[in-house]
Amino acid sequence: MNLCIDQGNTSVKVGVFDGDELVYINHAQQLDPAYLRELISTYSVRHSILSSTASQSPHLGEVVENSGASFHEFSASTALPFTNAYKTPETLGKDRLAGIAGASALKPDSDLLVVDAGTAITFDFIDAGGVYRGGNISPGLEMRAKSLHSFTHRLPLVELSEPEQFLGVDTSSAILNGVIYGAVFEIDGYIESLLLNYPKLSTFLTGGSSFFFDNKLKNRTFAVKNLVLTGLNRILNFNVQ
């Protein structure tokens, strides 16, 4: 059993894997040592990995190891199951690398684009030869809506929801449609540009806002809810082996 922890700035995803199968998942606001100890005991966890974009307790590794599991903190020096061609690996988001690892585990030896729609929308590409070529970062949906409100005097702050129609009929719906369909066309544009050179490209869509795009994208995508946890599990297995 493997314990995979994806710690963001505001919340934590915790998953337990039996081989490649996700058998337990939970979302929490913070990591509680007692909760981790119980989880490790209940599932007889042998190995664990932490990916964190926030400051974590310096005693977290000690808590895990004292509970009988090995502890691996995902960093720029962690061995990866693919070649990383990024020029500054120390600045590359670990969630982006985990997403790539997850996609290439689900569809190996393929040209893959991973679109992670969260606070930001990230685009990451790995080729069929197993080389991560890089990617781009764009504002997420909520960030786009907030920026229109913050950098203007009269535009309201709209709450994200499903657009009722393609063109807005008032200011609020015009902002909502512009935010969502602007991102839709952006994602489709990335896919179409890569398809010119990689005609067998497959696209994986993940992240908290990904459901906004499921039925709007022109190009086919594979929606995978827990892609980052899947990738962390693959990276952990690669390092344990």
C-alpha positions in Angstrom: 0.0 0.0 0.0 1.2 3.5 -0.9 0.1 6.8 0.7 0.2 9.8 -1.6 -0.3 13.3 -0.3 -0.9 16.3 -2.5 -0.7 19.5 -0.3 -1.8 22.7 -1.9 -2.0 26.2 -0.5 -5.6 25.8 0.8 -6.3 22.1 0.9 -4.8 18.6 0.9 -5.7 15.5 -1.1 -4.8 12.2 0.4 -4.9 8.9 -1.5 -4.1 5.3 -0.7 -3.1 3.0 -3.5 -3.1 -0.8 -3.6 -0.7 -1.3 -6.5 -2.2 1.0 -9.2 -5.7 1.1 -7.8 -6.8 4.1 -5.7 -8.7 2.5 -2.8 -9.1 5.5 -0.5 -9.2 9.3 -1.1 -10.0 12.2 1.1 -9.8 16.0 1.0 -8.9 18.0 4.1 -7.9 21.5 5.1 -4.7 20.4 6.9 -2.7 17.3 7.7 -3.4 15.9 11.2 -0.7 13.6 12.6 -3.3 11.4 14.4 -5.3 11.0 11.2 -2.1 10.0 9.3 -1.1 7.4 11.9 -4.6 5.9 11.8 -4.6 5.8 8.0 -1.1 4.1 7.8 -2.2 1.5 10.4 -5.6 0.8 8.8 -4.2 0.2 5.3 -0.8 -1.2 6.4 0.9 1.5 4.3 4.5 0.7 3.5 5.6 3.7 1.5 4.5 7.4 1.3 5.2 10.5 -0.8 4.4 14.1 -0.1 4.1 16.8 -2.8 3.6 20.2 -1.2 3.3 23.7 -2.6 2.8 25.1 0.9 4.9 25.0 4.1 4.3 21.7 5.9 5.1 20.5 9.4 8.8 19.7 9.8 7.7 16.7 11.8 5.5 15.2 9.2 8.1 12.8 7.9 8.9 11.7 11.4 5.2 11.0 12.1 5.0 8.8 9.0 8.3 6.9 9.6 7.4 6.4 13.3 4.2 4.8 12.1 6.1 2.2 10.1 6.1 3.6 6.5 8.9 5.1 4.5 8.6 8.8 3.7 9.6 10.5 0.4 9.3 14.3 -0.1 8.9 15.1 -3.8 11.5 17.6 -4.8 13.6 18.7 -7.8 16.1 16.0 -7.0 13.4 13.2 -6.9 14.0 10.6 -9.7 11.3 10.7 -12.4 10.0 7.9 -14.6 10.6 10.1 -17.7 13.2 12.5 -19.0 12.7 16.1 -17.8 14.0 18.6 -20.5 12.8 21.7 -18.5 15.7 24.2 -18.1 14.9 25.1 -14.5 13.6 21.9 -12.8 13.8 23.5 -9.4 11.1 26.0 -10.4 8.8 23.5 -12.0 5.6 22.8 -10.1 5.5 19.3 -8.6 1.8 19.0 -9.4 2.7 19.6 -13.1 5.3 16.8 -13.0 2.9 14.5 -11.2 0.2 15.1 -13.8 2.6 14.2 -16.6 3.6 11.0 -14.6 -0.1 10.1 -14.2 -1.0 10.6 -17.8 2.0 8.6 -19.1 1.2 5.8 -16.7 -2.4 5.6 -18.1 -1.2 5.9 -21.7 2.5 5.0 -22.0 4.6 5.6 -25.1 2.3 8.3 -26.4 2.4 12.0 -27.2 0.4 13.5 -24.3 -0.9 17.0 -23.4 -2.0 17.4 -19.7 -4.4 20.3 -19.1 -4.8 21.0 -15.3 -7.6 23.6 -14.7 -7.2 24.8 -11.2 -6.2 28.2 -9.7 -4.1 28.4 -12.9 -4.6 26.5 -16.1 -1.4 24.6 -16.9 -0.5 22.9 -20.2 2.2 20.3 -20.1 3.5 18.1 -23.0 5.4 14.8 -23.0 6.3 13.1 -26.2 6.0 9.4 -27.1 9.8 8.9 -26.4 9.2 9.8 -22.7 10.7 13.3 -22.8 8.8 16.1 -21.0 9.2 19.1 -23.4 7.7 21.8 -21.2 4.5 23.7 -21.0 2.7 26.9 -20.3 0.8 28.6 -17.5 -2.4 30.6 -17.9 -4.8 32.3 -15.5 -7.6 30.1 -14.2 -11.3 30.8 -14.5 -11.7 32.4 -11.1 -8.6 34.5 -11.6 -9.9 35.8 -14.9 -13.2 36.8 -13.4 -11.5 38.5 -10.4 -9.1 40.4 -12.7 -11.9 41.9 -14.8 -13.5 43.1 -11.6 -10.3 44.3 -9.9 -8.8 46.2 -12.9 -11.9 48.0 -14.0 -14.3 50.5 -12.2 -17.6 49.1 -13.3 -17.4 45.4 -14.1 -19.0 43.3 -11.4 -17.4 40.2 -9.9 -19.4 37.2 -11.3 -19.7 33.8 -9.7 -18.7 31.0 -11.9 -21.5 28.8 -13.3 -22.6 27.1 -16.4 -23.4 29.7 -19.2 -27.0 29.6 -20.3 -26.1 30.4 -23.9 -23.1 31.2 -26.1 -23.4 35.1 -26.2 -24.1 37.1 -23.1 -27.3 39.2 -22.9 -26.2 41.4 -20.1 -22.9 42.5 -18.5 -22.7 39.6 -16.0 -23.4 36.9 -18.6 -21.0 38.6 -21.0 -18.3 38.3 -18.4 -19.1 34.7 -17.5 -19.2 33.6 -21.1 -16.0 35.5 -21.9 -14.2 33.9 -19.0 -15.4 30.3 -19.7 -15.5 30.3 -23.5 -12.2 32.2 -23.7 -10.6 29.3 -21.8 -12.4 26.7 -23.9 -11.0 28.2 -27.1 -7.6 28.5 -25.5 -7.5 24.8 -24.6 -8.7 23.8 -28.1 -6.1 26.1 -29.6 -3.3 24.4 -27.7 -4.6 20.9 -28.7 -4.9 21.9 -32.4 -1.5 23.5 -32.5 0.2 20.4 -31.1 -1.8 18.1 -33.4 -0.1 19.7 -36.4 3.2 18.1 -35.3 1.9 15.2 -33.2 -1.2 13.8 -35.0 -1.6 11.0 -32.5 -1.7 13.4 -29.5 -3.9 12.5 -26.6 -5.1 15.1 -24.1 -5.8 14.6 -20.4 -8.0 17.1 -18.6 -7.9 17.4 -14.8 -8.3 19.9 -12.0 -11.1 21.5 -10.0 -12.5 23.5 -12.8 -12.2 20.8 -15.5 -16.0 20.1 -15.4 -16.6 23.4 -17.1 -14.9 22.1 -20.2 -16.2 18.6 -20.5 -18.9 19.2 -23.0 -17.6 22.4 -24.6 -14.2 21.4 -26.1 -14.2 20.6 -29.8 -11.3 18.2 -29.4 -11.5 14.9 -27.6 -10.0 14.7 -24.1 -9.7 12.2 -21.3 -11.1 13.6 -18.0 -9.2 12.1 -15.1 -10.2 13.4 -11.7 -7.3 12.2 -9.6 -4.5 12.4 -12.2 -2.0 14.1 -9.8 -2.4 11.4 -7.1 -2.0 8.7 -9.8 1.2 10.4 -10.9 2.5 10.6 -7.4 1.9 6.9 -6.9 3.9 6.2 -10.1 6.8 8.4 -9.0 6.8 6.8 -5.5 6.9 3.3 -7.0 9.7 4.3 -9.4 11.8 5.6 -6.4 11.0 2.6 -4.2 12.1 0.2 -7.0 
